[in-house]
Structures are given as structure tokens and as C-alpha cells.
């Protein structure tokens, strides 16, 4: 039986949740929150704040602001900011988390969150929109044999689908990729793109099925392996994540994300030495883009009571990210622990 029948069923069930929130952080988000919720010491917290957009008065339509909390390298929860830019993400891990802000599907900001042992952090940011390169994808590593040659008609549809993704119209993109796969079920790139649409919509089981199909067709497709590895991190299937991401690293050793997420999977499996190696490999490949990994390495050294090495990592991080909100706290740690 052709696997396309599964695709059609999945398309019919596909839906993206865009929630509108109303009024300031508690009133501003319009969400009911218990007084004192997650303010005591514990391993969970709420993250709230406001994303202000410069130049928004010039726009005909308000862009969609998505805020994702990332834990151990994988997204754990997401919220859509209201029309005033207020957001709240509730009950997320207190440690090893970062915030990712996207506007109409374009990544605008990604920063680690340094949270105190108690309380709920409020994070406010101002970003410019639209960016000069808002319709450009971030350049990536080109891996030999990773592209797919499709018919002229399907190539035109594929480009339409890519455009839909760039403007955050995932439903249209999914229908276009489905159209491609109906005529050419061997297009492993389109299978992978479908998986990513579902992944971003938190439809994890559907995403896994699409990635499996892509890998079934092309076992060495690094993008599908990388995304499947991220998916296993979310599902806390760390042995599976390590296996899949190790293959991704072998196929694409110059792909920083493959090293990054493999390090996260090793860390969750309590294999600190292997995690350190791959964190450092990711930094070597993308020194600035992966600057936040210095914080991950510093946390490992701090836990191992190697505070001088942790301080050195913090110092490197601040040299790359001088405007970091918790700069004063890190500078204090550095002054107390870095040998004079």
C-alpha cells in the first residue's frame, strides 16, 4: 500500500494553534495565573515578558510573534504573543533553558535564560522588523548527495511551499508538499519538510513518521537524521537520539547542529566527556552562532567543581555576547574564580 494514504490522513488532521492573548504580564497575556505560582524554590518556573517591535506601525498586518522555551537543546513549550507583544510560557524547567523568539517564522533572538532558584523571570526585548534578510534562509553546510532532482513542475511547487514556510503559512506549505509527494513519493526532501511542519506544530508522532519515511528512502539524509534526533530528545529517548545523531555527525561532520544536539543527547545520558567534545566541535564550526554553548560547558565544569574552567568559558561567552542580560552576575563569577 502506498504510504501516501497516510500522508493524506495526516494532512486532514493538520492544524496549527495560534492563540490570541489580550491585556499587562498577567493581565497583558490574558491568561489566568495563580498568585505565587512557581515563585518558590523548585525545578519549574514561568517565563513571561514582552516582545516590542520597532517599525510595527508601518506594517499593514501585525506579524505573529512566537516564543519557544528550549530545554537541553530541544523545544519544550511555545506561546504566541498577543497583539501588544506580551507572552507567558508556564511550568517549564528552571535550569538549562533558552528562549527563542521568531517573528512570522524568522528567528530573531535566541538567548540562554539564567534563572534564580526561585521566582519567575520576566524577559523584555525590542527587535526591528522586518529584517533586511527576512526572506533569506540562514546559510547552512552543503552536504554532497543531499539534494533531490525533481520535475520542473514539482520544483516550481516546491519553491511555492518554501515561500509559504517563510511567511509562516504552514498549512499551505503542507498541502503543496503533499501535492509533490502524490506525484513523486520518492522525494525524501519533501517528506522531511513535511516532518518539520508537524514538528513545529508539536505533532510529534506525525513528524516522526515523516522523518522515518525520508530516511527509509535515503538512509544518509543528514537533515532528516538531525531532525529525528531532535525529536527523540523531546521524547526523552536519549539512546535513540544518540544513535541517530551519531549517524548525522558521520554523514555531515561539518554540521554544527549535529554536534550540538549529539552533545545534548550524551549529556542527558550522563556521558559528560562525550558531551564536552561535541559541544566544542559545534563551537569550532560556528563560533558566534553557538556562543551559548559556552554556558552549557561552564555549567558542566561548575557542577564538577572546576570553577576556574567554568569562569574561562563564561569569559569567552561574554566576549562574544557583551550585551548579555546577566552579564554582571557572570563577571562576578569570573572575578571570584578565574586565576589572577
Secondary structure, 3 states (H helix, E strand, C coil): CCCHHHHHHHHHCCCCCCCCCCCCHHHHHCCCCCCCCCCCCCCEEEEEEEEEEECHHHCCCCCCEEEEEEECCEEEEEEECCCCCEEEEEEEECCCEEEEEEECCEEEEEEEECCCCCCCCEEEEEEECCCCCCCCCCCCCCCCCCCCCCCHHHHHHHHHHHHHHHCCCHHHHHHHHHHHHHHCCCCHHHHHHHHHHHHHCCCHHHHHHHHHHHHHHCCCCHHHHHHHHHHHHHCCCHHHHHHHHHHHHHHCCCCHHHHHHHHHHHHHCCCHHHHHHHHHHHHHHCCCCCCCHHHHHHHHHHHCCCHHHHHHHHHHHHHHCCCCCCHHHHHHHHHHHCCC
